[in-house]
Amino acid sequence: MTIRDKLHDFFTKGKISMGFGKSLANITDDPRVNLPTSEILRIREDLDYYADVFDNIKFFNTINQQQSRKPSTLSITHQAARKLASVIFNEQVTVSVADETIDDFVNQVFTDNLFNLKYEEYLETGIATGGFAIRPYVDNNKIKLAWVRADQFVPLQSNTNDIQSAVIVNRTTRSENNKTVWYSLLEFHEFDGLSTETITNELYRSENVGEIGQQVNLSAIDAFSNLPEQVVISDIVRPTFAYFKTPGKNNKSIESPLGIGIVENNKNVINAINTAQDQFYREVKLGKRRIAIDGSLMKPSAAHSNDDMNQGYPVFDTDDDVFMQVGKTKDGKPIIEDLTNDIRVNQYSDAIQLFIREFENNIGLSQGTLSTDATKSTKTATEVVSDNSDTYRTRSSYITQVEKQIKELIISIVQLATKSELFDNGKAPLTVDLVNQPLDINLHFDDGVFVDKDKQLEEDLKVAMAGIMPKKQFLKRNYGLSDDDADDWLKELQSEAPETDNMTNQQANLLGGNDGSNDE
């Protein structure tokens, strides 16, 4: 920590201790935050849809008593976000940096932080809510990754092109004097747009869950006691966080730099799906077999005191609720009448599937991705690929944003790894000039779900044999190899060149023969 940082900490702590700290009802009350409150509320509501949290349904029962019950829903938001996340990013994604030393370092950081697993999880929530952020930081001489949900990430400016400054909110609860207290750590990241980022940590205490509260010293929470009040990181090329924004314009707040998730423009159709599902569930639950019988049939033919054997009584199983007692008919004769109604399975199923297909269209998924398609299992691979065309185009839009975030994250990781002052041992793991030597970063996404691999291999083989496609590209496209792995394959093939003497020249060239006309 520099002398400037130490002086800032000293004066800040003294000001807060004397009661001159700030008080915030909402995060948007801070003058550094320039975001409509409606955006915060929108994201919180989107999270409720993703978590399938809805208000109880109120109704009046048969005897005019108001009742309340939990709705039966399909969790369609989670299903859609999960489906999209799995086809956009999965364990088949590979990341490489041209510089071998940096590549090894970055991939080790990703391995230590279970990057592929965590990224798919947070991408899922980001798709539902509009975005999420990743912030690398140094802890115990290692670079760790902090994952930031949309409801924890608030930009400090309204530049719709990019977010270079933001506040990250972390909330914790404690019990004090038998009362629940909420603490909010506000982590302000202010990048000057050139080469310096100022990180300011502020802690707030509130006894109301809906408020940020009164500013207190960081030492009020043991976990934050070692945090500096302010840190200045110089000679960097970008902020120390990377933000993922869902593709498309935020039509709910035109000036907001935040993305908009699959929930916001589809609340009506999601509500329709849940309403149809809830009514169908209630019809199944209440549509059990019911038989109305005269109440006299449930009574003994004669009164017997201390009759342990229940002689004269009709005996039913204690779990039986099929028979319902009613009064006698007008002519005084006992009645037995089946009151059971047929359950409208087809009508409700058709309605639910109709709404789900509408939801698929709205969010860019192919028909049958979430809805039921009875013919899908009998289709060929080529037909399935054709049917998935809408999903593939949507996936391509998301991949553009994913690539942007991961590349920015790698740059943020590398620039932190060059700052010796952030490491306890005073030694920076990397020495890189990112200004004059930008990183060459490559990402490979497996398209196997959308591409008929056998057909692609057949066509690419013909093109490669004709000498139009480079051998290296053939290996990368059809076997998912990185540049380095493809080079290794070609070297091994060239070492086996004597074994290709009996092949045609085109075949030998494809396997790495002496003719290098097709090499990159």
Order of alpha helices (4+ residues) and beta strands (2+ residues): alpha-beta-alpha-beta-beta-alpha-beta-alpha-alpha-beta-beta-beta-beta-beta-beta-beta-beta-beta-alpha-beta-beta-beta-alpha-alpha-alpha-beta-alpha-alpha-alpha-alpha
